[in-house]
Amino acid sequence: MSASFPSQPDILIPGPAGDQPFRPPLVMGILNVTPDSFSDGGRLGGVGAAVAAADALLAAGADIIDIGGESTRPGAAAVTADDEIARTVPVIKALRDRGVTAPLSIDTMKAAVARAALDAGANIVNDVTAGTHDPAMLPLCAERGCVLVLMHMRGTPRDMQTRTDYPDVVGEVRDYLAARVEAAVAAGIARHRLWIDPGFGFAKLPEHNCELVNALETLAGLGCPVLLGASRKSTLGQLTGRPVNDREPESLAAGLVGALKGASVLRVHEPGPMKRALIVARAMTRGSG
């Protein structure tokens, strides 16, 4: 493992006043407004509770809020675009109306949801299908000039854990993401607007997830910021035997290793501890390597 944080350029995220630079690694706070997410589904009952939760994430140090209205846990049922919009867009509007300027991400695979979220003030589209579910997604993101996160997944959240045979998981994920980056560029999206995500826990067994985190430097070599979403995932529980609501030390460890391996964005449930851990790790590795 690298003895220090890899040198990375600032990440540019579009905002009302133009591109805003952020120094990686960034911490993305998870805001699930779903009844059935694997870790915190049903916790937020209404716009007021969701806004308060977003405020708490930002106060704890989150650089970005990722808002999701459809669970992508293994076996999760699909929801309609209208339902997803009804869950997420009022929260985005309320945050912007209150003067929140931090980047907001919409976690969706549907172009209609992404469009409504971007209209409401979102800056980032986080698509677990890398733009393959909805053919309108890439053209939309090209038109709007937003950041698009391209993630690796086999199948759908409903059946992905039946598709975990990999002769070479790192090679497949790298090649898939490279192809999706080129497809997005061909659709008119600027390369610096594209982030990639290896899809920790999506159609992968624990050994695959660990191998991918260890190989993040290889994925970063594609030239796009790498997002890692390992927080509270089942792989962490299988490694230590802890339940989903007691995996914060595991999540911190995964995030720190990911950052040292080249992750630019860490998607987490608890941004405060992650931010503090990054500060200490950066101080203790400064000048080493």
Secondary structure, DSSP 8 states (H G I E B T S, - for coil): --SS------EEEEETTEEEEE-SSEEEEEEE--S--TTTTT---SHHHHHHHHHHHHHTT-SEEEEESS--STT-----HHHHHHHHHHHHHHHHHTT--S-EEEE-S-HHHHHHHHHHT--EEEETTTT-S-TTHHHHHHHHT-EEEEE--SS-TTTGGG----SSHHHHHHHHHHHHHHHHHHTT--GGGEEEE--TTSS--HHHHHHHHHTHHHHHTTSS-BEE--TT-HHHHHHH---GGG-HHHHHHHHHHHHHHT-SEEEES-HHHHHHHHHHHHHHHTT--
